[in-house]
């Protein structure tokens, strides 16, 4: 983790921040001087983390509970956010759900839930975040896609479809918001060591590992470091891009 404070003075919202990649992003942003607003669905799940980040890094760290898949909850969440701060410099759409089902076994409810969170949730949060950013004529929106959104994967028709949607959403929003100096980019993680991948069979796990040219599984920190770059002024002329963070899985 960098010792320089790349995000001092910035305010960042991160959805799905209670574990895995989202948690690593919140921790990295706070360590780099950002005031963070950490989101999750489960009430109370971020209270301890936010308290620890505020003490450790001397930043403001506030939990904000709402379900990104519910437009009414997103609206209410942003109304509460406005009481915390009138400034929003960075929004990270990380909240996501995964349900592995072969096409013939995929239920309508599962497909709808996956798209509601992964794709529509990204749109709902972006709508409110962009309005706030427009007032200050600057901002960075970072959406989490996936390597399977680029190339697909058996047993993940709905999930990969939702993550492909995130890429289209990102590129279109980048075109709309560029005139307001709001950048919109996506990160497409490869095989990352999170709770999600630990449910794979030994055989599947080895198969994925064998496809990674760098020979190691990715970490949530690898994704957080890319998010830090996209949140910072180092990327101020970068928008509409999908950045693969996959250790050469596709070379």
N, C-alpha and C positions, 0 to 999 in steps of 0.2 A: 504494500500500500504506500502511496506517495506521501511524503512529509509536507510537500508544498500544498498550500490551500487554494486549490484551483477553482473553488466555487464560493469563496467568501462573499457574503452579501446577497447570494442568490437564495431563492425559496423554491423548494422542489417537492412535488407530490409524487409518491410512488404507490401504485396499487398492488395488491397482493403481496404485502410487505412482511408477512409474518413468518415466512420460511424461505429456504432455498435461494433462488436468484433475487427475488424481491428484497429479502432481508439483507443480502450482500450489497445490493445497490444502496439501500438506505444507510447502512453502516459506512460504506465508502463515501457517499455524499456528505454525511455528517463529519467524517474524518477530514474531509476537504473543505470544511467551513460552511457548508450549506445549512440553512434552517430547513428542517424536513417535516413534511406531513405524511405520515405513514398510514396507509389504508389497508383494511382487511374486512371480511364479512363478520367475523366472530367478535362480538363485543368483549372488550377486556384483553384480547389476545396480544395487543401491542403495548399495553400500559408499561410493563416492566422494561421492554426494549427502549421505548422512548425516554423513560426516566434515566436509564443507563447512558444513552447517547448524549443527553443534555448534560449530565454530570461529567462525562468523560471528555467531551469536545467543546463544552461551553457554547453550544448552539441551542436554538429553540427546536424541540422535537415533540410534535403533537400527534397523538393517534386520532384517526378519523374513520369511523365505522360505517360502511354502506356496501351494498351489493351492486357491483358495476353492471350486472345484467338487468337491473330494475331501474328504468328511467326516472321514476319518482324518487327512488332512494339516491340516485346520482344527483338529482336536483337538490334534494335536502342536504346531501353531503357538501355540495358547493356553497349552499347558503350558510352552513356552519363554518366552512373554510373561510368565507368572507369575514366572519367575526374574528378569526384568528389572524388573517392577513389580507390586505388588499392587493398584494403583489404575488405573482406566480411567474417564475422564470423557466421552470422545467416541469414537465409532466411525463412520467414514465408509466405506460400502460403495460403492466406486467401480469395482472390478475389473469389466470387461465385455468381451464379445467380440461382433463384428459379422460377419455373413456375408450379403451381399445376394443373394437368390435369389428368382426368381419362384416362385409356389406350385407349379407343375408341375415345377420343377427342384430344389426343396428336398429334400435327402437327409435320411433319418431321423437319420443321425449328426450332421449339421450342426444340425438342430433340437434334438436332445438336448444337444449341446455348448453351444448358446446358452442354453437354459433352465438347464442345470447350473451355468453360471457366473453368469449375470445374475440369475436368480430363486432357485434353490436355494442358491447361494453366499451370497446375501444372508441367507437364513434361517439357514444354518449359523453364519455369523459373528455374527449377532444373538443366537443362543441363548447362546453363550459370553460375548459382551460384556454381555448383560443380566444374567447371573448375577454377573459381577464388579461391575457398577454397583449391583445390588440391595444388596450389602453396605454400600455407602455412601449408599444411598437417594437417588441422584441420577445423572443422565447424559443425554447427548444422542446419539441415533443418527440419522445422516443417510444416506439411501439415494439413489443416483443413478438416476432414471428417465429419461425422454426425452419430447420433444414428440411423437414418433411413438407413444409408449405411450398418449398421450391421444387422438390423431387418426388413427393408422395411417398407412401409407405403402406404395405399391405396391413390390413387390420386397423387403419387409421383414416378411413375415408372422410369422416366428419371432422376429425381433428386437423388433418392436413388441409382440408378444404377451408376451415376457419382460419388457419394460419396463412394460407394463400390469399384469402380475403384481406387479411391485415396488410399484405404487401400492396394490393390495389388501393386500399384505403390510404395508406401512407403516401403513395406516389401522387394520388389525386389531391389530398390535403396539402401536400408540399407545393403543388402548383397554385392552389387557391390562396395559401397563406404567405407565400414568399414576398408579396408586395407589402405585407405588414412586418417584414423582417422576422417572421416566425418560421423556424426550420422544423421539418418533420422527416425523421429517419426511422428505419427499423433495424433491429438486430435479429439475425437468424441463427440462434445457437445450434450447435451440432449435438453430440452426445455428452450431456452434462451430468455430473454426479449429484443428483437430487433424489428426494424420496421417490419421485416418479420412476426413475430408471431402476431403482433397487427392487422393484416388483418384477423385473424381467427374469425369465428362466436363465440358468447358467449358460445354456447353449446360445440363446439369443444375445446375452451380454457379451460373450466371447466373439460372436459374429460381428457385432457392432464395433468392438474394440479392434478387431483385425482390419476393419476398414479405415481406421484413423491413421494417417501417414505419420503423424507425430508420435504415435505409439502410447499415448496416455489419454485417459478420460478428461474432459474439460471440467473446470470447477466453477461454482457460482461466481467466484472472484474474477475469473476470466471474462465473464459477461459484464460484471460490475465495472471493470476497468474500461471496457468499450463504452458503456453507458456514461462513465465519467468524462471520457473524451467528447462524446456527443453533447453532453450537458454543458461543457466548458466552452470558453471562447476560442479554444484551439480549433474548433470545427465550425467557426462562424460563417464559412462560405460553402458548407456542405448541407445539401437538402435533397430529399427525394431518393435517398440511397438505402439499399438493403445490404447490410454488412454481415457477411457470414463469419461466425466465430466458431470454427469447427475443427481446428487442428489439421486441416488438409484432408478431411474426410472425403472430399469430392475431387481431389486432384487426379 
